[in-house]
Amino acid sequence: MIKKKLTIIVLCAIVIILTAASLNTASSTKHTTLGSDSRGYVIKDVYMPNETLSSKLANFTGTSSQKKVKVAVVTGIHPRETLSINVSDAVVKDYAKSHDVEIVHYTIVVHENFDYYTAGRNKGQGLAADYIIQDVAKSDYDVIIICHDHKKGYGEGFYIATPSMDNKSVTLAEKVDKAMSGLRFLPSDENPKKKGTSTEVFTKPLAATGHATFVYEIPEWVSYSEAYNVTYNLVDTAYNSI
């Protein structure tokens, strides 16, 4: 009887401690600057999973069966593509608040002439190549989503493409394509941006690190709310397809 009471007391104490801890560690963000130079800088924000009381208790007792998923999102390679930059930033923050997932957001910020088409693109993709690839190579992301928006004539609607057509990326892209409406998977041969400058400078070298990699394209003429909804659904579908 005494042993049973002690067990109950210990379990109650554990629940109280974990409850208090969960109030202080509901979510956390680690903000760092990966690198900077005369062109601009690259920020890395790591959003850690929310820890609920049940997940804390499961981890404590060794009974946790939740999958641990890591998603990376890259924005700002082409600084004039403001729709994808703003939407993706909001989606990353909102999704991280309500899901047991670690999301890393790489943001490229170009200093001068960011609104000049050629100069802005060259600086943005150069910063990405110099600072993001080496960081990704050391990571264990389950998927990397590189976000863009495009003008009419560069693909129809929302789509994802796989820059290297590697098995890992294609397999995941096909799962997403099958599970999600409102977005298409375009193999690299069908992607109208396959010969873009960022493909050779950044996207293909990034995919060569061995992670499943998507290039995600938003039509620049759609509303913010539509772009937000599709982007949120893409992250959610990719998460559930891993």
Backbone torsions as a table, in degrees:
resi	resn	phi	psi	omega
1	MET	NA	-45.8	179.3
2	ILE	-61.5	-41.8	-180.0
3	LYS	-63.1	-39.0	179.6
4	LYS	-65.7	-41.6	178.9
5	LYS	-64.2	-40.3	178.6
6	LEU	-63.0	-40.0	178.6
7	THR	-61.9	-43.7	179.7
8	ILE	-63.7	-42.8	179.7
9	ILE	-62.2	-43.4	179.5
10	VAL	-62.6	-44.5	179.9
11	LEU	-64.0	-40.8	177.9
12	CYS	-63.0	-40.7	178.7
13	ALA	-62.9	-41.1	179.0
14	ILE	-61.8	-44.5	-179.9
15	VAL	-61.6	-42.9	179.4
16	ILE	-62.7	-44.5	-179.8
17	ILE	-63.2	-44.5	-178.6
18	LEU	-68.6	-35.4	177.4
19	THR	-63.3	-45.0	178.1
20	ALA	-62.7	-41.4	179.9
21	ALA	-65.4	-37.8	-177.9
22	SER	-66.6	-28.1	177.6
23	LEU	-68.5	-29.6	-177.2
24	ASN	-93.2	-20.4	-175.9
25	THR	-126.7	42.6	179.7
26	ALA	-62.6	-33.7	176.5
27	SER	-161.6	159.9	179.1
28	SER	-149.5	151.0	179.9
29	THR	-132.7	133.7	175.7
30	LYS	-110.8	121.5	-174.5
31	HIS	-114.6	121.4	178.5
32	THR	-138.3	157.5	172.0
33	THR	-101.6	115.2	-177.7
34	LEU	-69.0	-38.0	-178.5
35	GLY	-175.5	159.4	178.9
36	SER	-153.4	151.9	174.6
37	ASP	-157.6	-164.0	-175.3
38	SER	-63.9	-21.7	-178.9
39	ARG	-77.8	-32.0	-175.4
40	GLY	154.9	-147.8	-178.6
41	TYR	-153.3	166.0	179.4
42	VAL	-124.4	126.7	179.3
43	ILE	-104.3	143.2	174.2
44	LYS	-122.2	115.4	175.7
45	ASP	-110.2	123.5	179.3
46	VAL	-107.7	116.2	177.5
47	TYR	-99.7	114.0	-177.1
48	MET	-84.5	155.6	-177.9
49	PRO	-62.7	146.5	169.8
50	ASN	-67.9	136.5	176.7
51	GLU	-107.6	111.9	177.1
52	THR	-83.5	168.8	178.6
53	LEU	-60.9	-41.9	-178.3
54	SER	-65.3	-39.1	-179.9
55	SER	-70.2	-36.1	176.6
56	LYS	-63.2	-43.0	-179.1
57	LEU	-66.9	-39.7	179.0
58	ALA	-64.8	-40.9	177.9
59	ASN	-66.2	-37.8	-179.1
60	PHE	-66.1	-40.2	-176.9
61	THR	-89.5	-5.3	179.2
62	GLY	77.5	22.6	-178.2
63	THR	-109.8	10.6	-178.3
64	SER	-68.8	132.0	178.1
65	SER	-121.1	7.6	-178.3
66	GLN	-70.9	138.1	177.0
67	LYS	-75.4	145.8	178.6
68	LYS	-106.1	111.9	-175.3
69	VAL	-113.1	139.0	177.0
70	LYS	-122.4	124.2	-178.9
71	VAL	-119.5	135.2	174.7
72	ALA	-114.4	138.4	178.8
73	VAL	-125.3	134.2	-179.1
74	VAL	-119.1	126.8	177.5
75	THR	-134.1	156.5	174.1
76	GLY	91.9	7.4	177.8
77	ILE	-57.2	-42.5	174.2
78	HIS	-113.5	100.8	-167.8
79	PRO	-63.6	-16.4	178.4
80	ARG	-79.5	-10.1	-177.3
81	GLU	-86.9	69.5	-170.4
82	THR	-72.6	-27.1	-179.8
83	LEU	-63.1	-48.8	-179.8
84	SER	-65.8	-34.8	179.6
85	ILE	-64.7	-50.1	-175.9
86	ASN	-70.1	-43.1	-179.1
87	VAL	-65.0	-47.1	-177.0
88	SER	-63.8	-38.1	178.1
89	ASP	-60.9	-43.7	179.8
90	ALA	-67.2	-42.0	-179.0
91	VAL	-63.4	-45.1	179.8
92	VAL	-56.3	-48.1	-178.2
93	LYS	-64.6	-44.3	-177.5
94	ASP	-69.6	-41.1	-178.0
95	TYR	-67.4	-38.9	-179.0
96	ALA	-65.0	-27.3	-178.8
97	LYS	-68.8	-27.6	-169.8
98	SER	-120.4	8.6	-178.3
99	HIS	-135.6	150.4	178.7
100	ASP	-84.1	72.7	-175.8
101	VAL	-144.2	145.1	172.7
102	GLU	-97.4	120.9	179.3
103	ILE	-116.1	129.2	177.0
104	VAL	-111.1	125.1	-178.8
105	HIS	-111.6	114.2	174.4
106	TYR	-94.4	121.9	-179.6
107	THR	-117.9	122.8	177.0
108	ILE	-96.8	128.5	179.4
109	VAL	-121.4	119.8	-179.8
110	VAL	-96.7	135.9	-177.6
111	HIS	-74.3	-84.8	-172.4
112	GLU	-96.6	149.9	176.0
113	ASN	58.9	29.4	-179.4
114	PHE	-65.7	-24.8	-179.3
115	ASP	-91.3	3.3	172.4
116	TYR	-86.0	127.4	-170.5
117	TYR	-54.1	-60.9	-174.5
118	THR	-71.2	-47.3	-178.1
119	ALA	-62.4	-43.9	-179.4
120	GLY	-63.7	-43.9	179.4
121	ARG	-63.4	-46.3	-177.8
122	ASN	-61.8	-41.6	179.5
123	LYS	-68.4	-44.4	-177.7
124	GLY	-63.8	-48.5	-179.0
125	GLN	-72.4	-26.6	175.3
126	GLY	-68.2	-43.0	176.3
127	LEU	-61.8	-42.5	179.4
128	ALA	-61.4	-44.6	-178.9
129	ALA	-65.7	-39.2	-175.0
130	ASP	-76.0	-31.2	-172.2
131	TYR	-115.8	-30.4	-174.8
132	ILE	-85.1	-42.7	-174.9
133	ILE	-57.3	-45.9	-178.2
134	GLN	-65.5	-31.1	177.7
135	ASP	-73.8	-41.9	179.0
136	VAL	-63.0	-36.8	-178.5
137	ALA	-60.0	-24.1	-179.4
138	LYS	-94.6	2.1	-171.9
139	SER	-101.7	175.6	176.7
140	ASP	-128.3	46.0	179.9
141	TYR	-65.5	145.1	175.6
142	ASP	-83.5	-29.2	176.3
143	VAL	-156.8	146.3	174.9
144	ILE	-120.2	128.4	-179.2
145	ILE	-115.3	114.7	179.5
146	ILE	-97.1	117.4	-169.2
147	CYS	-99.0	134.1	177.2
148	HIS	-138.9	166.9	160.8
149	ASP	-129.5	155.7	-171.1
150	HIS	-134.1	155.8	175.6
151	LYS	-80.6	167.3	175.9
152	LYS	-63.0	139.4	-177.1
153	GLY	102.1	-14.0	177.6
154	TYR	-109.5	58.0	-178.0
155	GLY	97.8	155.8	-178.8
156	GLU	-106.1	120.8	175.0
157	GLY	67.6	-154.1	179.7
158	PHE	-84.3	135.1	175.7
159	TYR	-155.1	160.3	171.6
160	ILE	-119.1	149.8	176.5
161	ALA	-134.7	156.7	178.1
162	THR	-113.4	111.9	-170.1
163	PRO	-60.6	-33.6	-176.5
164	SER	-109.2	-3.8	-177.5
165	MET	53.4	33.3	176.7
166	ASP	-74.9	158.1	-173.2
167	ASN	-60.9	-41.9	-177.3
168	LYS	-62.9	-45.6	-178.8
169	SER	-69.0	-44.6	-177.3
170	VAL	-65.0	-42.7	-179.8
171	THR	-59.6	-45.9	179.3
172	LEU	-68.5	-39.7	179.6
173	ALA	-62.8	-38.7	178.5
174	GLU	-66.3	-37.2	176.3
175	LYS	-64.1	-43.7	179.4
176	VAL	-64.3	-43.8	-179.5
177	ASP	-60.0	-40.0	-178.7
178	LYS	-72.7	-34.9	-173.5
179	ALA	-89.1	-17.8	-170.6
180	MET	-120.1	132.7	174.0
181	SER	-95.8	158.8	178.4
182	GLY	85.5	4.6	180.0
183	LEU	-150.8	140.7	-179.3
184	ARG	-115.2	154.0	170.8
185	PHE	-99.3	119.2	177.0
186	LEU	-106.8	114.2	172.9
187	PRO	-56.3	157.2	-172.2
188	SER	-56.4	-33.5	-179.5
189	ASP	-66.5	-23.4	-178.8
190	GLU	-98.5	-6.6	-178.0
191	ASN	-77.9	116.2	-178.7
192	PRO	-64.8	-13.9	179.1
193	LYS	-102.0	13.6	-173.8
194	LYS	-62.4	-24.0	-179.4
195	LYS	-103.1	16.2	178.5
196	GLY	-64.6	155.8	-176.8
197	THR	-62.8	-35.3	-178.4
198	SER	-69.6	-22.1	179.5
199	THR	-62.1	-47.5	-177.8
200	GLU	-78.9	-36.1	-175.7
201	VAL	-75.2	-40.1	-172.1
202	PHE	-127.2	-49.4	-168.0
203	THR	-65.8	-50.0	179.4
204	LYS	-65.0	-44.7	175.6
205	PRO	-59.9	-34.4	177.6
206	LEU	-65.9	-46.2	179.4
207	ALA	-62.6	-29.2	-179.2
208	ALA	-68.4	-10.6	176.8
209	THR	-73.2	-9.6	174.4
210	GLY	101.2	5.6	179.4
211	HIS	-96.3	149.0	171.4
212	ALA	-60.5	126.4	-172.3
213	THR	-131.3	128.3	175.3
214	PHE	-114.0	141.2	161.5
215	VAL	-99.2	120.4	-175.8
216	TYR	-109.6	126.1	-176.2
217	GLU	-116.3	128.0	176.5
218	ILE	-108.5	131.0	174.6
219	PRO	-67.1	127.2	-171.3
220	GLU	-69.9	-12.0	-175.9
221	TRP	-91.8	-4.5	-179.5
222	VAL	-81.9	165.8	-179.7
223	SER	-74.2	161.2	177.5
224	TYR	-59.7	-43.9	-176.5
225	SER	-64.1	-39.9	178.2
226	GLU	-66.5	-44.4	179.0
227	ALA	-62.3	-39.9	178.8
228	TYR	-61.7	-48.2	-176.5
229	ASN	-62.0	-44.4	-179.5
230	VAL	-67.5	-41.3	179.8
231	THR	-64.1	-43.2	177.5
232	TYR	-60.8	-44.3	179.4
233	ASN	-65.0	-34.4	177.5
234	LEU	-64.1	-48.9	179.1
235	VAL	-60.2	-43.2	-178.7
236	ASP	-66.2	-42.6	-179.6
237	THR	-67.5	-41.4	177.1
238	ALA	-62.2	-43.4	178.8
239	TYR	-57.8	-46.5	-177.2
240	ASN	-77.5	-11.1	179.8
241	SER	-95.3	-6.9	-177.9
242	ILE	-83.9	NA	NA
